[in-house]
Structure formats: C-alpha cells, structure tokens
C-alpha cells in the first residue's frame, strides 16, 4: 500500500510550521544538510538567526517554525556571500555588449581555471550566463565568449546585489492577490522550461532572481509543475 503524502506546511496556533522536505526544497540543500543544520544549531550564538528548534511531530513528520528558518537561511546565505572572492573591478570597465573570452572571465571571478565555468554550464544550467558565441583568440584557438553585461548581472546575483537584475523593491503582495500569484506561476513555468524541468532548489533560485519570499515561490513552482504534468498526461 503506498505511503500517504504528508503536508509540507501546517498551521498551529497561528504559526506556519514546515517540514524538512520543505526546507530542503526551498534552500536547495539536501535533507542530510538540513539535518546537519539542526544538529549544529547551538553552534550559532545568536538565537534570532539560529536554526529553529523542532516543533510538533505529526504522523512521524517533524515540523519547524517557518519564520525562524527563513531568518536562519537569510543569515546563512549572507555568511556564504562574505566568503565569495571579490570580483576584479575590470569587469565594470567597458560596454555591456563587450565580449569577454572564457579564460578572462575565469580570472575576473578568481576561478581556479576556465573549467569551473564549463562545469557550471554543464551541471547547473541557468546559474552562470550562457555564452554569447565563440571567437578565435590571438593564439588561434576558438573560445567561448560572454557579454560583459551578462557577467555583471551574474556578479550582482552572487553577491546579493539584485537591484539591477529585476528584484522588486516593494513589499510582497498578500497571499490572496490572484494576479500576482498567477504571475509567479507563469514565471515559474517559464523557468522550468528554461532549465529543462524541476530540480532541487528551484524555488530558492527564483526567490533570489525575482524577489519575494521562499514560500511564495515554493507554491508557484508546485503549481507550475502540476500544470506541466497535467499537460504532459493529456497528450
């Protein structure tokens, strides 16, 4: 007999609680990593940004405070961003339409070698900008090239400066705002098409790229996936 699926979110005394599966999907981390965060939560001396304590267990599913997890994850991301090596200021000298060879792009971001970019393009589509084409270098070798403007946008995303890349500056609309909800679902559907289908962390990628909260994008991605599955099954 198939195991019954349990809700990723529940509401108890007016508080939204979420499961480990929800936290993994939102953050892009594995459930093992989520377990590690919980196990080492007391290593964080700041209770305000500490991983949440375990709440109620319902049908053997453990639930945690959603707002506390979001505070923890925001602080966790900020800490990670501080570890990002500074970008060579040369990236911002020149026209956005300039074409930059892959070797030069790797040096700008202080990557160990151009193979790092090739791996991003192969294994994590949508993370690093797509090449604008290829060109023959002075050495006679053909290399992929990237728009300077695309590399600038990538740099702003990875350092959390999304102002120039479409992040909203206004407050998130209420949950029942149907037009905005439909817009998020449409954006999520287009993004799923762009990356070739769902992968762990999709909602988190959209929240970072488009603005808005993780829960909103979790719901939007879930609805977009359901639409895709319905469309596929009706063929």
Phi and psi restraints in degrees (value plus and minus 20) as a CYANA .aco file:
   2 UNK   PHI     -84.2   -44.2
   2 UNK   PSI     125.8   165.8
   3 UNK   PHI     -92.5   -52.5
   3 UNK   PSI     118.7   158.7
   4 UNK   PHI     -92.2   -52.2
   4 UNK   PSI     112.7   152.7
   5 UNK   PHI     -95.2   -55.2
   5 UNK   PSI     115.9   155.9
   6 UNK   PHI    -127.0   -87.0
   6 UNK   PSI     129.8   169.8
   7 UNK   PHI     -83.4   -43.4
   7 UNK   PSI     124.2   164.2
   8 UNK   PHI     -97.7   -57.7
   8 UNK   PSI     -43.2    -3.2
   9 UNK   PHI    -149.9  -109.9
   9 UNK   PSI     120.6   160.6
  10 UNK   PHI    -156.1  -116.1
  10 UNK   PSI     140.6   180.6
  11 UNK   PHI    -137.7   -97.7
  11 UNK   PSI     105.2   145.2
  12 UNK   PHI    -149.8  -109.8
  12 UNK   PSI     100.0   140.0
  13 UNK   PHI      33.3    73.3
  13 UNK   PSI      20.2    60.2
  14 UNK   PHI      61.2   101.2
  14 UNK   PSI     -23.2    16.8
  15 UNK   PHI    -122.8   -82.8
  15 UNK   PSI     117.1   157.1
  16 UNK   PHI    -106.4   -66.4
  16 UNK   PSI     105.5   145.5
  17 UNK   PHI    -134.7   -94.7
  17 UNK   PSI     126.2   166.2
  18 UNK   PHI    -150.1  -110.1
  18 UNK   PSI     135.1   175.1
  19 UNK   PHI    -107.8   -67.8
  19 UNK   PSI     152.9   192.9
  20 UNK   PHI     -83.7   -43.7
  20 UNK   PSI     -55.8   -15.8
  21 UNK   PHI     -81.0   -41.0
  21 UNK   PSI     -62.3   -22.3
  22 UNK   PHI     -81.8   -41.8
  22 UNK   PSI     -66.1   -26.1
  23 UNK   PHI     -84.4   -44.4
  23 UNK   PSI     -58.2   -18.2
  24 UNK   PHI     -85.9   -45.9
  24 UNK   PSI     -64.0   -24.0
  25 UNK   PHI     -85.5   -45.5
  25 UNK   PSI     -61.4   -21.4
  26 UNK   PHI     -86.4   -46.4
  26 UNK   PSI     -63.9   -23.9
  27 UNK   PHI    -106.9   -66.9
  27 UNK   PSI     -40.9    -0.9
  28 UNK   PHI      64.2   104.2
  28 UNK   PSI     -19.8    20.2
  29 UNK   PHI    -104.4   -64.4
  29 UNK   PSI     141.0   181.0
  30 UNK   PHI     -98.3   -58.3
  30 UNK   PSI     144.2   184.2
  31 UNK   PHI     -86.2   -46.2
  31 UNK   PSI     -46.3    -6.3
  32 UNK   PHI     -84.4   -44.4
  32 UNK   PSI     -63.0   -23.0
  33 UNK   PHI     -85.0   -45.0
  33 UNK   PSI     -61.9   -21.9
  34 UNK   PHI     -78.5   -38.5
  34 UNK   PSI     -62.1   -22.1
  35 UNK   PHI     -82.3   -42.3
  35 UNK   PSI     -56.8   -16.8
  36 UNK   PHI     -85.1   -45.1
  36 UNK   PSI     -64.1   -24.1
  37 UNK   PHI     -78.1   -38.1
  37 UNK   PSI     -63.2   -23.2
  38 UNK   PHI     -87.1   -47.1
  38 UNK   PSI     -63.4   -23.4
  39 UNK   PHI     -81.7   -41.7
  39 UNK   PSI     -57.1   -17.1
  40 UNK   PHI    -123.9   -83.9
  40 UNK   PSI       1.7    41.7
  41 UNK   PHI     -80.3   -40.3
  41 UNK   PSI     -53.9   -13.9
  42 UNK   PHI     -95.6   -55.6
  42 UNK   PSI     -26.9    13.1
  43 UNK   PHI     -88.2   -48.2
  43 UNK   PSI     -41.3    -1.3
  44 UNK   PHI    -106.3   -66.3
  44 UNK   PSI      96.6   136.6
  45 UNK   PHI     -94.5   -54.5
  45 UNK   PSI     -31.2     8.8
  46 UNK   PHI    -118.6   -78.6
  46 UNK   PSI      86.9   126.9
  47 UNK   PHI     -79.5   -39.5
  47 UNK   PSI     -48.0    -8.0
  48 UNK   PHI     -88.1   -48.1
  48 UNK   PSI     -49.4    -9.4
  49 UNK   PHI    -137.4   -97.4
  49 UNK   PSI      -0.4    39.6
  50 UNK   PHI    -102.8   -62.8
  50 UNK   PSI     129.1   169.1
  51 UNK   PHI     -77.2   -37.2
  51 UNK   PSI     118.8   158.8
  52 UNK   PHI     -85.6   -45.6
  52 UNK   PSI     130.5   170.5
  53 UNK   PHI     -90.1   -50.1
  53 UNK   PSI     134.7   174.7
  54 UNK   PHI     -87.5   -47.5
  54 UNK   PSI     113.6   153.6
  55 UNK   PHI    -116.6   -76.6
  55 UNK   PSI    -163.7  -123.7
  56 UNK   PHI     -90.1   -50.1
  56 UNK   PSI     134.7   174.7
  57 UNK   PHI    -130.5   -90.5
  57 UNK   PSI     103.2   143.2
  58 UNK   PHI    -141.0  -101.0
  58 UNK   PSI     100.4   140.4
  59 UNK   PHI      31.7    71.7
  59 UNK   PSI      24.7    64.7
  60 UNK   PHI      48.0    88.0
  60 UNK   PSI      -9.2    30.8
  61 UNK   PHI    -122.9   -82.9
  61 UNK   PSI     104.6   144.6
  62 UNK   PHI    -104.8   -64.8
  62 UNK   PSI     120.4   160.4
  63 UNK   PHI    -142.9  -102.9
  63 UNK   PSI     130.0   170.0
  64 UNK   PHI    -154.2  -114.2
  64 UNK   PSI     135.1   175.1
  65 UNK   PHI     -86.0   -46.0
  65 UNK   PSI     103.3   143.3
  66 UNK   PHI     -85.6   -45.6
  66 UNK   PSI     -66.6   -26.6
  67 UNK   PHI     -82.0   -42.0
  67 UNK   PSI     -59.8   -19.8
  68 UNK   PHI     -86.0   -46.0
  68 UNK   PSI     -59.2   -19.2
  69 UNK   PHI     -83.8   -43.8
  69 UNK   PSI     -61.6   -21.6
  70 UNK   PHI     -83.9   -43.9
  70 UNK   PSI     -57.5   -17.5
  71 UNK   PHI     -85.2   -45.2
  71 UNK   PSI     -63.4   -23.4
  72 UNK   PHI     -79.9   -39.9
  72 UNK   PSI     -67.2   -27.2
  73 UNK   PHI     -89.2   -49.2
  73 UNK   PSI     -56.5   -16.5
  74 UNK   PHI     -82.1   -42.1
  74 UNK   PSI     -62.9   -22.9
  75 UNK   PHI     -87.5   -47.5
  75 UNK   PSI     -57.1   -17.1
  76 UNK   PHI     -83.1   -43.1
  76 UNK   PSI     -64.1   -24.1
  77 UNK   PHI     -85.3   -45.3
  77 UNK   PSI     -60.0   -20.0
  78 UNK   PHI     -83.5   -43.5
  78 UNK   PSI     -59.4   -19.4
  79 UNK   PHI     -84.7   -44.7
  79 UNK   PSI     -60.1   -20.1
  80 UNK   PHI     -85.1   -45.1
  80 UNK   PSI     -60.2   -20.2
  81 UNK   PHI     -83.0   -43.0
  81 UNK   PSI     -51.1   -11.1
  82 UNK   PHI     -86.7   -46.7
  82 UNK   PSI     -42.2    -2.2
  83 UNK   PHI    -106.0   -66.0
  83 UNK   PSI     -28.7    11.3
  84 UNK   PHI     -88.6   -48.6
  84 UNK   PSI     109.0   149.0
  85 UNK   PHI     -82.4   -42.4
  85 UNK   PSI     121.3   161.3
  86 UNK   PHI     -83.3   -43.3
  86 UNK   PSI     121.8   161.8
  87 UNK   PHI     -96.7   -56.7
  87 UNK   PSI     123.8   163.8
  88 UNK   PHI     -81.4   -41.4
  88 UNK   PSI     104.1   144.1
  89 UNK   PHI     -76.8   -36.8
  89 UNK   PSI     -37.4     2.6
  90 UNK   PHI     -80.4   -40.4
  90 UNK   PSI     -42.3    -2.3
  91 UNK   PHI     -78.4   -38.4
  91 UNK   PSI     -53.2   -13.2
  92 UNK   PHI    -116.1   -76.1
  92 UNK   PSI      -9.0    31.0
  93 UNK   PHI    -124.7   -84.7
  93 UNK   PSI      94.2   134.2
  94 UNK   PHI     107.3   147.3
  94 UNK   PSI     157.7   197.7
  95 UNK   PHI    -107.1   -67.1
  95 UNK   PSI     123.7   163.7
  96 UNK   PHI     -76.2   -36.2
  96 UNK   PSI     -45.4    -5.4
  97 UNK   PHI    -106.2   -66.2
  97 UNK   PSI     -23.2    16.8
  98 UNK   PHI     -77.5   -37.5
  98 UNK   PSI     124.8   164.8
  99 UNK   PHI    -123.2   -83.2
  99 UNK   PSI     108.2   148.2
 100 UNK   PHI    -135.8   -95.8
 100 UNK   PSI     102.9   142.9
 101 UNK   PHI     -82.6   -42.6
 101 UNK   PSI     135.5   175.5
 102 UNK   PHI     -80.1   -40.1
 102 UNK   PSI     -57.1   -17.1
 103 UNK   PHI     -84.4   -44.4
 103 UNK   PSI     -61.8   -21.8
 104 UNK   PHI     -87.8   -47.8
 104 UNK   PSI     -58.4   -18.4
 105 UNK   PHI     -81.3   -41.3
 105 UNK   PSI     -61.3   -21.3
 106 UNK   PHI     -81.5   -41.5
 106 UNK   PSI     -60.7   -20.7
 107 UNK   PHI     -87.4   -47.4
 107 UNK   PSI     -57.7   -17.7
 108 UNK   PHI     -79.0   -39.0
 108 UNK   PSI     -60.1   -20.1
 109 UNK   PHI    -114.3   -74.3
 109 UNK   PSI     -14.1    25.9
 110 UNK   PHI      40.1    80.1
 110 UNK   PSI      12.1    52.1
 111 UNK   PHI     -92.9   -52.9
 111 UNK   PSI     131.6   171.6
 112 UNK   PHI     -81.4   -41.4
 112 UNK   PSI     -56.0   -16.0
 113 UNK   PHI    -184.0  -144.0
 113 UNK   PSI     143.7   183.7
 114 UNK   PHI     -79.0   -39.0
 114 UNK   PSI     -43.8    -3.8
 115 UNK   PHI     -79.5   -39.5
 115 UNK   PSI     -45.3    -5.3
 116 UNK   PHI     -81.9   -41.9
 116 UNK   PSI     -63.6   -23.6
 117 UNK   PHI     -86.6   -46.6
 117 UNK   PSI     -62.0   -22.0
 118 UNK   PHI     -80.2   -40.2
 118 UNK   PSI     -58.2   -18.2
 119 UNK   PHI     -87.5   -47.5
 119 UNK   PSI     -60.4   -20.4
 120 UNK   PHI     -79.0   -39.0
 120 UNK   PSI     -66.0   -26.0
 121 UNK   PHI     -84.8   -44.8
 121 UNK   PSI     -55.9   -15.9
 122 UNK   PHI     -99.9   -59.9
 122 UNK   PSI     -65.9   -25.9
 123 UNK   PHI    -119.3   -79.3
 123 UNK   PSI     -36.5     3.5
 124 UNK   PHI    -158.5  -118.5
 124 UNK   PSI      43.9    83.9
 125 UNK   PHI     -76.3   -36.3
 125 UNK   PSI     118.7   158.7
 126 UNK   PHI      75.7   115.7
 126 UNK   PSI     -36.1     3.9
 127 UNK   PHI     -99.9   -59.9
 127 UNK   PSI     -74.8   -34.8
 128 UNK   PHI    -118.0   -78.0
 128 UNK   PSI     126.3   166.3
 129 UNK   PHI     -77.2   -37.2
 129 UNK   PSI     125.2   165.2
 130 UNK   PHI     -92.1   -52.1
 130 UNK   PSI     127.6   167.6
 131 UNK   PHI     -81.7   -41.7
 131 UNK   PSI     129.7   169.7
 132 UNK   PHI    -108.1   -68.1
 132 UNK   PSI     -24.0    16.0
 133 UNK   PHI     127.7   167.7
 133 UNK   PSI    -177.6  -137.6
 134 UNK   PHI    -153.2  -113.2
 134 UNK   PSI     139.4   179.4
 135 UNK   PHI    -169.7  -129.7
 135 UNK   PSI     136.7   176.7
 136 UNK   PHI    -105.9   -65.9
 136 UNK   PSI     106.0   146.0
 137 UNK   PHI    -103.5   -63.5
 137 UNK   PSI     152.9   192.9
 138 UNK   PHI     -79.7   -39.7
 138 UNK   PSI     -48.2    -8.2
 139 UNK   PHI     -93.5   -53.5
 139 UNK   PSI     -30.0    10.0
 140 UNK   PHI      73.8   113.8
 140 UNK   PSI     -27.4    12.6
 141 UNK   PHI    -106.2   -66.2
 141 UNK   PSI     128.3   168.3
 142 UNK   PHI    -112.1   -72.1
 142 UNK   PSI     113.4   153.4
 143 UNK   PHI    -155.7  -115.7
 143 UNK   PSI     131.4   171.4
 144 UNK   PHI     -88.6   -48.6
 144 UNK   PSI     126.2   166.2
 145 UNK   PHI    -148.3  -108.3
 145 UNK   PSI     134.0   174.0
 146 UNK   PHI    -149.2  -109.2
 146 UNK   PSI     124.6   164.6
 147 UNK   PHI     -85.7   -45.7
 147 UNK   PSI     115.6   155.6
 148 UNK   PHI     -77.8   -37.8
 148 UNK   PSI     -61.4   -21.4
 149 UNK   PHI     -81.5   -41.5
 149 UNK   PSI     -58.4   -18.4
 150 UNK   PHI     -85.5   -45.5
 150 UNK   PSI     -59.8   -19.8
 151 UNK   PHI     -87.7   -47.7
 151 UNK   PSI     -55.2   -15.2
 152 UNK   PHI     -84.5   -44.5
 152 UNK   PSI     -62.6   -22.6
 153 UNK   PHI     -82.8   -42.8
 153 UNK   PSI     -61.5   -21.5
 154 UNK   PHI     -79.9   -39.9
 154 UNK   PSI     -63.8   -23.8
 155 UNK   PHI     -82.1   -42.1
 155 UNK   PSI     -61.2   -21.2
 156 UNK   PHI     -86.2   -46.2
 156 UNK   PSI     -57.8   -17.8
 157 UNK   PHI     -85.6   -45.6
 157 UNK   PSI     -65.0   -25.0
 158 UNK   PHI     -93.9   -53.9
 158 UNK   PSI     -40.2    -0.2
 159 UNK   PHI    -119.3   -79.3
 159 UNK   PSI     -16.5    23.5
 160 UNK   PHI      65.6   105.6
 160 UNK   PSI     -16.0    24.0
 161 UNK   PHI    -114.0   -74.0
 161 UNK   PSI      65.6   105.6
 162 UNK   PHI    -116.5   -76.5
 162 UNK   PSI     -12.6    27.4
 163 UNK   PHI     -77.4   -37.4
 163 UNK   PSI     -56.1   -16.1
 164 UNK   PHI    -112.0   -72.0
 164 UNK   PSI     -15.8    24.2
 165 UNK   PHI    -142.2  -102.2
 165 UNK   PSI       3.4    43.4
 166 UNK   PHI      82.9   122.9
 166 UNK   PSI     -18.2    21.8
 167 UNK   PHI     -90.1   -50.1
 167 UNK   PSI     119.2   159.2
 168 UNK   PHI     -95.1   -55.1
 168 UNK   PSI     125.0   165.0
 169 UNK   PHI    -120.6   -80.6
 169 UNK   PSI     -27.9    12.1
 170 UNK   PHI    -112.7   -72.7
 170 UNK   PSI     143.5   183.5
 171 UNK   PHI     -86.3   -46.3
 171 UNK   PSI     133.5   173.5
 172 UNK   PHI     -86.0   -46.0
 172 UNK   PSI     120.9   160.9
 173 UNK   PHI     -91.1   -51.1
 173 UNK   PSI     141.5   181.5
 174 UNK   PHI     -82.2   -42.2
 174 UNK   PSI     137.3   177.3
 175 UNK   PHI     -78.5   -38.5
 175 UNK   PSI     -50.8   -10.8
 176 UNK   PHI    -108.0   -68.0
 176 UNK   PSI     -11.5    28.5
 177 UNK   PHI     -95.1   -55.1
 177 UNK   PSI      77.4   117.4
 178 UNK   PHI     -81.7   -41.7
 178 UNK   PSI     -62.2   -22.2
 179 UNK   PHI     -79.4   -39.4
 179 UNK   PSI     -64.3   -24.3
 180 UNK   PHI     -89.5   -49.5
 180 UNK   PSI     -57.0   -17.0
 181 UNK   PHI     -82.4   -42.4
 181 UNK   PSI     -64.5   -24.5
 182 UNK   PHI     -84.9   -44.9
 182 UNK   PSI     -56.2   -16.2
 183 UNK   PHI     -82.9   -42.9
 183 UNK   PSI     -63.7   -23.7
 184 UNK   PHI     -83.6   -43.6
 184 UNK   PSI     -60.0   -20.0
 185 UNK   PHI     -83.7   -43.7
 185 UNK   PSI     -61.3   -21.3
 186 UNK   PHI     -84.9   -44.9
 186 UNK   PSI     -61.1   -21.1
 187 UNK   PHI     -84.7   -44.7
 187 UNK   PSI     -62.5   -22.5
 188 UNK   PHI     -82.9   -42.9
 188 UNK   PSI     -61.6   -21.6
 189 UNK   PHI     -82.9   -42.9
 189 UNK   PSI     -62.8   -22.8
 190 UNK   PHI     -84.9   -44.9
 190 UNK   PSI     -57.5   -17.5
 191 UNK   PHI     -88.6   -48.6
 191 UNK   PSI     -58.9   -18.9
 192 UNK   PHI     -81.2   -41.2
 192 UNK   PSI     -60.5   -20.5
 193 UNK   PHI     -83.6   -43.6
 193 UNK   PSI     -60.4   -20.4
 194 UNK   PHI     -84.1   -44.1
 194 UNK   PSI     -59.6   -19.6
 195 UNK   PHI    -117.8   -77.8
 195 UNK   PSI     -17.6    22.4
 196 UNK   PHI      63.6   103.6
 196 UNK   PSI       3.2    43.2
 197 UNK   PHI      97.7   137.7
 197 UNK   PSI     153.8   193.8
 198 UNK   PHI     -88.4   -48.4
 198 UNK   PSI     125.4   165.4
 199 UNK   PHI    -163.9  -123.9
 199 UNK   PSI     140.1   180.1
 200 UNK   PHI     -79.4   -39.4
 200 UNK   PSI     112.1   152.1
 201 UNK   PHI      73.9   113.9
 201 UNK   PSI     -16.7    23.3
 202 UNK   PHI     -77.4   -37.4
 202 UNK   PSI     -65.1   -25.1
 203 UNK   PHI     -82.2   -42.2
 203 UNK   PSI     -60.4   -20.4
 204 UNK   PHI     -84.3   -44.3
 204 UNK   PSI     -58.8   -18.8
 205 UNK   PHI     -82.8   -42.8
 205 UNK   PSI     -61.9   -21.9
 206 UNK   PHI     -88.4   -48.4
 206 UNK   PSI     -59.7   -19.7
 207 UNK   PHI     -81.6   -41.6
 207 UNK   PSI     -58.8   -18.8
 208 UNK   PHI     -91.6   -51.6
 208 UNK   PSI     -58.9   -18.9
 209 UNK   PHI     -98.3   -58.3
 209 UNK   PSI     -59.2   -19.2
 210 UNK   PHI    -123.1   -83.1
 210 UNK   PSI     -37.2     2.8
 211 UNK   PHI      67.8   107.8
 211 UNK   PSI     148.9   188.9
 212 UNK   PHI      79.0   119.0
 212 UNK   PSI     153.4   193.4
 213 UNK   PHI    -109.9   -69.9
 213 UNK   PSI     139.5   179.5
 214 UNK   PHI     -78.7   -38.7
 214 UNK   PSI     -66.3   -26.3
 215 UNK   PHI     -78.5   -38.5
 215 UNK   PSI     -58.8   -18.8
 216 UNK   PHI     -80.6   -40.6
 216 UNK   PSI     -63.1   -23.1
 217 UNK   PHI     -96.6   -56.6
 217 UNK   PSI     -48.5    -8.5
 218 UNK   PHI     -80.8   -40.8
 218 UNK   PSI     -65.8   -25.8
 219 UNK   PHI     -86.5   -46.5
 219 UNK   PSI     -59.6   -19.6
 220 UNK   PHI     -85.3   -45.3
 220 UNK   PSI     -63.9   -23.9
 221 UNK   PHI     -84.6   -44.6
 221 UNK   PSI     -60.7   -20.7
 222 UNK   PHI     -81.5   -41.5
 222 UNK   PSI     -63.2   -23.2
 223 UNK   PHI     -87.3   -47.3
 223 UNK   PSI     -60.2   -20.2
 224 UNK   PHI     -85.6   -45.6
 224 UNK   PSI     -58.7   -18.7
 225 UNK   PHI     -85.1   -45.1
 225 UNK   PSI     -60.0   -20.0
 226 UNK   PHI     -83.5   -43.5
 226 UNK   PSI     -60.1   -20.1
 227 UNK   PHI     -83.3   -43.3
 227 UNK   PSI     -62.8   -22.8
 228 UNK   PHI     -82.9   -42.9
 228 UNK   PSI     -63.5   -23.5
 229 UNK   PHI     -85.3   -45.3
 229 UNK   PSI     -59.4   -19.4
 230 UNK   PHI     -84.7   -44.7
 230 UNK   PSI     -62.5   -22.5
 231 UNK   PHI     -84.2   -44.2
 231 UNK   PSI     -61.2   -21.2
 232 UNK   PHI     -85.5   -45.5
 232 UNK   PSI     -62.1   -22.1
 233 UNK   PHI     -91.5   -51.5
 233 UNK   PSI     -42.2    -2.2
 234 UNK   PHI    -106.1   -66.1
 234 UNK   PSI     -24.6    15.4
